[in-house]
Amino acid sequence: MALTVGVVGPEDLVHKVVAVGGAAGADRLVPLPYRHEDETLDVVGRAQADVDALLFTGVVPHTLATAAGIVDRPAMYVPYSGATLLRALVELLRLGHDVSRISIDTLRRGEVMETLTEAKLPTDHVHVLPYRPGLTSQDLAEFHLAARDRKQTRVALTCLGSAFHLLDHEMHAVRLAPSRHSIRSTLQALVLATAGQHSGDAQVALGIIDLPAADGELAADLRVLGGSLADLADGQRLVVTTRGVLEEVSEQFTRLPFLDDLAARHGAAHVGFGLGRTAAEAEALARRAVNRARSVGPVAGVVSMTDDVDIVIDAERSASTLSAAPAGPESTVALARRVGLNAKTLDRLRELAALEQDEGITAHRVAEYLAVQQRTARRILKRLERAGVAVPTGSRQLGQTGRPPIVYRVRL
């Protein structure tokens, strides 16, 4: 299956990535250049629907896009490794520059020191400013100029093109660029990750609908899944769809839009979906899911996956009733079962909520704290919201353009 990868970054680096990727026999690469990293969100927003994945030429545009919450497909950035730094240092030595007094931005300090030590170069007068969210090209330029003014450095090495342009007429500056090896290896990893996700989206999902009586409107209700409906010998109904469609319809397994209607007509409704590697495994998981749904309450849906993962989806009406009822004590295990999360994950979220109780938390902060992808973090917050323990309180701009992230007040 051919994949389209959008390459985001400054024009010269985008062309380099496209050239290296094309020479390596990669899938179709679409250049998405910008003139300044401040344009990242606009570039990604306009082109994202036309590509299967996004490859950023560096950590800065990748961080800007993910922090804004606009990346909804596989995305990676090309790292600037020690080999990139070493190549620049060799060129500086060839030109007669003193590489014992340099300032370096964006790269991690440990990686810089390890590279210099292995090359048997002094590190006493090497100044490093690792990248962190919020740093601008002006901040990077001021870091290098301040080190020069203190006569601590003579050469600036920067990973950001806009910072290089600010420094170019002020001091000797070198702009680092990712190596061909980094480009090829990152692109290969991105293509594999994207292909794996697409394969998962196409995975067969089998659902079992258990109702107390026949329902002539069921086929119309399930039309949103775009699948087929069949009768089972025990009177239950079997629906066949794909994982990708089910994820979209259920908003990443947080709600079933037809569950309320089934409950309104029958008073009780149990829906179980199974996602397996084979049709037989998916059917076995679907039966496990519908049995689990019966144990949850009169109206419930459950999605069962391999590795004993069960996601419980209450009806919207039930969720409203729960949120309107007086809050009572609920154990971590019980809440984890209700929202379909691991108890340890909830414990970590409780720690984060305590740390950020004044500011509230965003999907970006959850992703950072739990070391998960932004998409996973948004899914977690949505589940907590539907369980009545997370409430959106507004948004936070974070000094960036584009759609601001939603801030949640989480009570665990």
Salt bridges, closest charged atoms under 4 A:
GLU11 OE2 - HIS15 NE2 3.55
ASP12 OD2 - ARG175 NH1 2.45
GLU37 OE2 - HIS36 NE2 3.61
ASP38 OD2 - HIS36 ND1 3.44
GLU39 OE2 - ARG35 NE 3.43
ASP72 OD1 - ARG73 NE 2.94
GLU91 OE2 - ARG94 NH2 2.57
ASP98 OD2 - ARG154 NH1 3.11
ASP105 OD2 - HIS144 NE2 2.83
GLU111 OE1 - ARG108 NH2 3.94
ASP149 OD1 - ARG148 NH2 2.73
ASP210 OD2 - ARG294 NE 2.86
ASP215 OD2 - ARG265 NH2 2.81
ASP215 OD2 - HIS266 NE2 2.74
GLU217 OE1 - ARG265 NH1 3.53
ASP221 OD2 - ARG265 NH2 2.37
ASP231 OD1 - ARG237 NE 2.46
ASP234 OD2 - ARG287 NH1 3.78
GLU247 OE2 - ARG243 NE 2.94
GLU251 OE2 - ARG255 NH1 3.57
GLU251 OE1 - ARG386 NH2 2.87
GLU281 OE2 - ARG277 NH2 3.19
GLU283 OE2 - ARG287 NH2 3.37
ASP308 OD1 - ARG288 NH1 3.32
ASP310 OD1 - ARG288 NH2 2.80
ASP310 OD2 - ARG292 NH1 3.21
GLU316 OE2 - ARG255 NE 3.35
GLU316 OE2 - ARG386 NH1 2.99
GLU330 OE1 - ARG338 NH2 2.90
ASP347 OD1 - ARG350 NH1 2.98
GLU351 OE1 - ARG348 NH1 3.33
GLU356 OE2 - ARG365 NE 2.94
GLU368 OE1 - ARG365 NH1 3.13
GLU385 OE1 - LYS382 NZ 3.61
